[in-house]
Amino acid sequence: MKFNPNCQKPNTCEECTDRCIKDIAFLYGLPEEKQIDILRHSTHKTLRRGDFVFHEGDSVESIVIIKQGQVKLSTYEADGRENIIGIFADNDTIWEGVFSGERTYPYSAVCLTKTYCCYIRRVDVESAISDPKVALKVIHMLSNKLHDANERSRILSISEPVKRVAAFLIYREKRSDEPYITLRLDDIAGSVGLRAETVSRNVRKLVTDGLIEKVGRSGFRIPDFERLNSFVED
């Protein structure tokens, strides 16, 4: 059964989709009765562009599955400067805060597009991970998240702006199932720690050199992944 974005009722996972559990890798494979119980307590919400999924400091009450849309996780400096922690898209899951000691979000999540979310209760997840097999899957996913954080740190350590931008686009392409990357320049800038003007100038250079292609107003395609990767590593 496919996800129904028009479904607005609470507690609708059982009616709308059979994929919500599958989108949380460490819960997939639970006994059917346990999956049904988790889905029975879950909810769907439709959010508009600019709406917050949650704010920094909010209590972590749920795992959030992005069924459709794009959401960015950000922190803000005292001067208002935004630091983008990550950008999540279709079927990505925001779950790390569930396992943190403080049980509050260290960042805010705002919708970049109209977004449909599924919320799985934290208490149900905590009950599920008492199963040793589930706990091992959690450890595996946390290891993958650490690898991802290390990759983002590597990108930020690249001193040459044009190569940093190129490396970030490669990173985003690897994470996307779409035929091209859709991001505003401001969001790229916030992700790589550069000014929007600097990102714009270096995106133009990458386009001129044929390393990337523009698609519409805010889309990018990498025509030759190996060539762009060689440019970054040179």
N, C-alpha and C positions, 0 to 999 in steps of 0.2 A: 504494500500500500504506500503511495507517495505522500509526501508532506503536503498538507493543505494550507496555504498561507492565508486563506480566507476564514479559517477556523478561529474564532475569537473567544470561545468558552474556556473557563479554567478546567484543569484536570482533563485535558483532551488528548494526551499522548496516545492512549489506547485507540481513540477514534481516528486521529490524524496520521499516525505513522507507526511503523515498526522499526524505524531506524535510530531512534534517540539513544537507546542502549548501545547499539552498534557503534555510534559515534564516540562513545567513551570506551576506549580499548580495554581498560582494566576491568570494566563491568561486563563486557560482552563475554558470553560463555557461562554466566550465572544460571542456576536452575530456572526453568521457565516461571515457576510460581514466584520466585524472588524478583525476577524482571517485572512481572505483572504488578507486584506490590509497589515497586519503585515507580513505575509508570503511573499508577493510580494516584500517587501523591504529587506528580509533576504538573507544571503549568506551562502554557505558551503565552507569549506576549508579542504584539506587533508594535515596533518602535519606529519613529520618524527620524529622518536625517537630523542630526544635532541633539537628539535625545540622549540622555545618559543611561547606560545599562546599570551602572552603579558609580558612586563617588568615592574618591580616596577617603579612607577612614570609616566607610560603611562596614557594618558587620557582614561577614561571609556566611550566608545562609544557604547558598545553592551552588552547584556546578551550572555554568551557563553554556549551552550549545548554540552556536550561531547557525541556525538552519539555512537562512539565506541572508545575504547582505555583507557589509563590511563594518568592523568595529576597531577603533584604535585604543590602545592602552597608553596613558600618558601620566607623567608627573609634571609639576610646574615649579619653577624657581620663584624666589621672592619677587623678582622683577617681572614676573609674568611669562618668562620664556618657557616654552614647552619642550619637554624631552619625551619623545615617543618610544615606549618600551617595546611595542609590537603592534602589528596590524593583523587582525583575524578575519577570515572570510568563511564562505559556505562550509558547514560541517566541522569547523574548528571548535575547540572546546576550551573554555577558561575554567581551569580547575585547581590551579596551584594553591590558591589561598585557602582551600579547604584543609590543607595539611600544615598550614603555618601555625606557629604557636600563638600569635596574637589574635588570630581569627578576625582581622580587619584587612580591607584591601589597601595595599601600599600605593595604589595608582587609581586613576579614574578611567572609565571606559565609555567612550562616546561613539554614536553611530555615524559613519561616514555616508551611509545610504539608508533607505528604508530597510529595516532589518526585522527578521522574525527569529525570536529566541525561544528555546526550551529551557526550563529551570528544573533541575533535579535536586531535591532537598539534601542538604549536607548530612543530616542525621541518617538518612537512608544510605548514603555513600559510606559513612563511618561504620554502619552496621555491616555493609557488604564486605569491607576490607578486613573484617575479622577472619575471613576465609584465607588461609595461607597462600593459595594459588592467586587470589586477587592481590594480596599484598606483594607478591613477587612481580606482578605486572605493574604495580604502582612504582616499585623500585626501578624497573626497566624504563618506565616513562619519565621518571625524575632524572635518570641518567641521560636520556635523550634531551631533556630540557636543559641540563647542564651543558651538553655539547652545543646546543643552539645558542646559549648565552655566551659560550666561548667564541663561537663564530661571529656573533654580533660585536664582541669586544675586539676581535681581530680586524673587523671592518673599520671600527672607530680608530684603530691604531694606525691605519694607512694615512700617511702624511699628505700625499698628493691628492687634492680634492677631486680631480676628474677620475682617478682610479678608485677613490672611496665611493663615489657615486656609482661607478660601474660595478664595483663589488657588491654594493647593496642591491642593485637591480638583478644581479645574478642570484643573490640570496633570495630575493622575492620570487624570482622565476622558479626556483627549485621548490618553493613552498606552494605554488599556485597550480591549480588544475585548469586554469583558463588559458586561452590561446595567446593572451598578452596581459601585461601588468597594467592595472589601472590605479594610479596614485596621483594626487595633486603635488605640485612642487613643494608646497609648504609642508606636506606630510613627509616627503622624502627628506627635506631639510631637517625637520625635527627628529627624524630617525638617524641621521648621520652626523648631527652636530655641526651643520653648516648653515649659513644664511641662505634664504630663498634665492637671493640674487646670484650667489655663488653656484647654487645648484642649477639654476636656469642657464647660466653661462656655460657650465660644463656639460649639461644635457645637450645644448646646441652643438658643442664640439663633438660629442659622441655621435650625434646625428650626422653632422657634416662629414665625419670620418667613416660613416657607414657601419659603425659598430652597433648602433641601435636604430630603430625606426619609430617615428611618432605614429600613433593611432588615435585619431580624433583629438579632443582637447587635452585629455589627461591620461592617455594610454601609451604604452611603450611595448615594442616587440624586439626581441633579440634574434636577429636573422641567423647568426652564426655563434652559438654558445662557446665553442672552443676558441674562436678568434677573440671574443671579448674576454674570456678567461685568461688567455695568453697575454692580452694587453694589460690586465691587472697584475699579473705575476711577473711581467718583464721588469 
